Amino acid sequence: MLLLMNILGIFVFLGVAYLFSRDRKNINWRSVGVILVIQLILAWFFTSFSIGRDAVMAAAGGFEWLMSAAFDGIAFALPDWVNPPAGGSMNFVTSAVLPILVIIPLFDILTYFGILPWLVKWIGRGLSFVTGQPKFESFFSVEMMFLGTTEVLAVSKLQLHQMNAKRNLTVAMMSMSTVTAAIVGSYVGMMPGQFVLTAIPLNILSAIMMTSILNPVKVTPEEDIVAVLENTEMTEDGKPKRQAFFAFLGDSIQSAGLVTVIIVATVIAFVGLATLIDNLLSLTTLPWLSLENIFGVIMFPFAWLLGFNVHDAFQIAQLMGTKLVTNEFVVMGEVSKDIAHHAGIFASAHARAVLTVFVTSFANFGTLGMIIASYKSLVNREKADLIAANVPLILVSGILVSLMSAAMVGLFSW
């Protein structure tokens, strides 16, 4: 019976996406069907064989090596931030924002020499053939497996400039479901590694699927191009003049600095406002009235559709609500001991799998702030305003991606 509920949940999640769609007539259901089949195969493969998880961990190791170089640069200027006192951990600015100062210039260098556009073109072309989505959006889904929200948007700056506002909205929705390679190891230390590593590739497919329903965009062959640096100056003989490398690098570093300032300011404001709302709710003297509990109630029917009885679904829904309002680490810290000892509802492999996959992403209110801030610093006002106007849709996208990935893994974990 619970397995049937889990299967029904998959179709309900697709139905919810359809209800929220901005253009139902142009949904490519063939593409959705193909991605659904691929997800089923991958969910079975990753939950049944270790070779796939080993490949994901190896890729994460490569990106973690990249992040370690960024942390070396930060440590030179701010050693106490990277190496806090014993028992402490890096703060949000150090772990999630300052690496942008290294990552953006690195990817801009790859763009300057034509390497990144080449990768986008060929990897994107292969994924586009399989998923039926545009080349850049397909390549972006791979980047978001290991680059956090701010980094993955910032390194895509050139492409975001050249794409229309509607395609930018698709990218914004996808970026809700990113993770950062540098903290994959932390996830694995707190939650079952088998399901953490399964969630990462499943999320990229869920993100492609849900955004193609929520915000279907018809891209012509002329529009489905890879952005390249354009030469705006000419030499005396009328030939394009390439900007000097170190002048280009200096501009890139300045741009990265501006992005970090805007992101920090916006996240402080978003988190502060969310806390203010909670404080106002507490004035009612109703101990159960909080943003976390409100979202827990909203998430209850969806948790139930993931294959749980009513009692267990309520507990899972409360944890889901906590994750959306705070972040995944709060939930992981709360349940890690019970999961490790298979205690309470986590005596069930299904509960361990579903919750682990659901929390393995950056989909929460804080990430909304980072997305809005990134767009304000990276693109023109028209595109940034469209992103800000569709914040509820972006949040729905992030939730549905996590639910779909969790449902897929739940099918094979009992």
N, C-alpha and C positions, 0 to 999 in steps of 0.2 A: 504493500500500500504506500509506504513512504517513498519507495523508488518511483512509483507512478506520480506522486506529488512532485518529485524532483524533475521528472520529465515534463510534467505540465508546467512547472515553473519556467522552463526554458522558453516555452511558447508564450507564456504570460509576459515575460520580460521583453520579448520581441513585440508583443502587442502594445505594451506601454510605450516603447520607442516609437511605434507607429502613431499612437495617439498624440505624442509630442512633436511629431515630424513637422518641419517647416514647409515641406513640399511632397506630399504623399504620392502624387501622380508620377513623380520621376524617380521613385525608389527602384533601384536595380535589384529585384528579388533574386535573380539568377546569381549575382555576386554574393548576396547574403547567404543563399543556399550553399554555395561552394565553400565559403568561409566556415559555415556551420559544420560541414562534413570534415573539413581540415581540423577544426577544433576538437571534434569527437575523436579523431585519429590521434591527435597530439595528446589529448588528455589521457587516453588509454596508454599510449606509448610512454609518457613521462611518469605515470603512476605505476607502470608495470616493469619498466626497465631503467637501469641506472645510467646507461650510456648517454641518453639525452640530457639528463641532469648534469652529468659530468661536462658535457659540451657547453651548457649554459654557464656553469661555474668557471670554466676556462675562459670564456668570453668576458665574464664579469671580472676575472683576474686581470685581463688586459686593460679594461677601463679603470680598474682600481689602481693599476700602475700609473695611469695618466693622472688620476686624482692625487696620488702620492707626490707627484712632481709639483702639483699646485700647492699642496700643503707645505712642501719644502720652501717654496717662495714665500708663503705666508709666515712660516716660522722664522725666516730671516728678519722680517720686520716686526712680527708680533709673536715671539716664542711662547709666551705664557698662554696665548689663545689656542695654539696647536697642541702644546704639552701642558695641560692644566695640572694642578696639584693632584697627588695620589687620590684615586677614588673619584675624580671629577671627569667630565667629558666635554668635548668641544661644544661651544654654544652654536645657535642657529646660524649666526652671521658667518662664523668660521667654517662650518661644515657645509652649508648650502649656498652661501652667497659669494664669499671671497674667492672660491675656486674659479668663478666666472672671469676674474682678472687674468687668469692664465688660459683657460679653455677657449674663450672667445678669440684672443689673438692666435692661438694655435690653429683653430679651424679657419680663421681668416687667412692665415698663411697657406693652408691647404687649398683654399679657394684662389688665392693669388697665383699659385703655380698650377692651377687647373686640376688638382688631384681630387678635391671634394666634388666638384661638378661631374667628374668622370665616374666617381663612385655612385653618386646619386643617379646618374643616367643609367648605368648598367645594372646595379642592384635594384634600383627602382623599376627598371624595365622588366626584370625577371619576376619580381613580386607583383607588379601590375598585371602581368600576363596571368598569374594565378588568381589574384583577388579581384581583378576587374576595376581596380582603383587607379587614379593618376600616379605617375612615376614618383613625384616628390612625396605625396602623402604615404605611399608605400615605403619609401626609404625612411621617412620620418618615423614610421612605426618601429623600425629597427633601432634607430638612434634612441628612442624613448625607453628602450629596454634597460639602458644603463646610464643615461644622462638625465639628471633631475630636471624638473620643470623649467627653472630659469635658464639652465645651461642649454637644454635642447632647443628652446625658443631663440636664445641669443645667437647660437651658432647657425641658425637658419635665417638670420636677418636679411641676407641678400634675396633669398627666395620669397620671404614674406613680403618684401617690398614689391616684387614683380607680380605676385599673385593678386587676384581680386579679393574684395572683402569677404565674400562668401566662403572662399577656400580658406582664408585666414581663420574664419570661425571654426571650420572643420579641424584645423591644426590646434586651435585653442582647446577644443573639446578633447582631442586626443591627448593633449599634454597633461590633463588631469590624472592620467593613469601611469605616469612615469615612475621610475625608481632610480636611485643613484647607486652605481656599482660600489662606491666606497662604503655603503652601509648594508650591502647584501650579506656580508659576513655577520653583521650584528643581528640581522633578521634570523639567519640560520642558527645563531647562538641562542635565540629565545624561542623560536618556533620550529616545528618539524621541517628540516631542510628539504626533504623530498617535495613537500607541498609549496614551500617558498619558491624553489627553482622551477616548479611546474607553473606557478602563477605568472612568472615573468613573460614567457612566450605566449601564454594564453591571453594575457592582457592586451598584447599588441593586436591579436586577431579580433578580440572583443571590441577594441577601440575602433578598428577599421569597420567592423560590422555595424556597431551602434551609430557611429557618425554618418555612415552611408544611409542609414534610415532617418536619423534625426535631421540631418542637413544634406540631403542629396544634391550633388553639384554635377552638372553636365559639363565636362571639360573637352573642348575640341582638340584635335591633334596640334593645332597651332598654339593653343594655350598650354598643352601638356609638355612644356619645355623645362630644361634645367637652367637656372639662372647662372650667369657668368659675369665676371667683372667687366664693365664697359669702360673703354677709354674715352674720357671726356675732353682731353686736350689733344691738340695737333702740333706736330713739328712744323718747322718753316716750310718743308716741302709737302705739307698736306697729309702726312701719314699719322696714324694714331700714336700718341705719346703715352708710354706706360709710366705710371707713377713710381717714383723711386721706392725701393722696398722699405727702407727704414722710415720714410715719410708715411707710407701706408701703414706700417706697424704702429707708429706713434698715434695715428688716427684711430686705429683699432683699440689700442689700450685706453685712450681717452673715452671712447664710446663704451668700453667695458666698465670703466669707472662710473660713468653716468648711470648705466643700468643698475649697478649695485646700490647706488644711493636711492634711486627710485624704488627699488624692490624693498629695501629695508624700511623706508618710510611707509610704504603702503601696507606691508605686513603688520607693522606696529599698529597702524590705524585699524586694520581689520580685526586683529585679535583683541585690541582694546575695546572696540565697539561690541564685539561678541560678549566680552566679559561684562560690559555695561548692561547689555540686555539681560544676561543672567542675574546681575545684581538687582535690576528692576523687578524681575520675576520673583526674586527671593523676598521682596517687600510684601508679597501676598501672604507670607508665612506658611505657604503650602510647600513642605519639604520636597515633594516629588516634582514640583514645577520647575524644570530647567530645560535648557536647549537640548542637552544630551537625552533627557527622558522624552521630550517631545519628538525628537527624531527616532528614538527607540520605538515609540508607539507607531510612528509612520512606517518604520521598517518591519514591524511585526508580521504583516501578511506576506511580505516578501521572504522573510526568514522561514516562515511556515512552508512556503512553496519550495524551499530548498530541501525539503524532506525531513522535517522535524515534527514531533508532536507539539501540542499547544504550549506545554510547560517549557520544553527545551527551546522552542522557537522564541518565546518571550525573553529568555536569557540571552540567546544569540542576538536578538534584535537590540537589546540594551547595549551590548558590546559594539554592535554596528553603529548605533547612534553616538556612542562615545568616540568612536574612531572618526566619524564625520565632523564632529564639533571640535575635537582636539587633534589627535594624530594617531598613527598606527602604533607608535612606541608606548603610548599610554595603555592601550589595550594589551599589547604584547607583555608589558610588565605586569599587568593585572592577572593574566591567565597563564603565563609561562610555567609556573610551578605545577598548576593543576594539569596542564597538558603533558608536562614531563612525567608526572606520576599517574597519568590516565585517571584522574580523579573527577568525580561529579559527572557532568554531562560529557566531559572529555574522555570518559571511558570508551566512548564511541569513536571509532576511526572516522566516521562520517563527520562528526562535529569538529574533530581536529583538522580534517582536510578543508571543510567548507570555511571555517573561520580564518584559518591561516591564509587561504587564497584571497578571501575578501579583504583582509587588512594589508595585503602585500601590494600597496600602491600609495601614491601621495594624494589620493582623492579626499580632500577635506576643505574646510572653509579657508584655512590659511593659504592653501594652494590657489584658491580663487583670487586672493589678493596678489599673489605672485604673478599670476597670469595677466591680470589687468595691468599691474605695474610694468611687466615686461613689454606688453604691447604699447603702452604709452611711451616707452623709451625707444621702441624699435621701428614703429610704422607711423604713417600719417594719421591725422585726427579722425578721418572718416572710418578707417579700419579699426582704430582703437575704440571709437564710440560704438561700433557694431558689436565688438566683443563685450563692452561694458553693458550694453542693452540686453545681452543674451546670457547674463550670469546664471539665471535659473536653469536654462537649457544646458549650460556647461556643467552645472552641478548634477543634473539628471543624467547626463552622459557618463560622468565619473562613477555614479552609483550603479548604473546599469551595466557598465563594463565589469565592475567588481562582482556584481550578482551573476552575470553570465559566466564569467570564469569560474566562480565558486560552484555554480550549478554543473558545469562540465566535469569538474573534478569530483563532485559529489556522486555522479553517476557510477564512478568506478571505485569508490571508497566506502565500504560498509563494515 
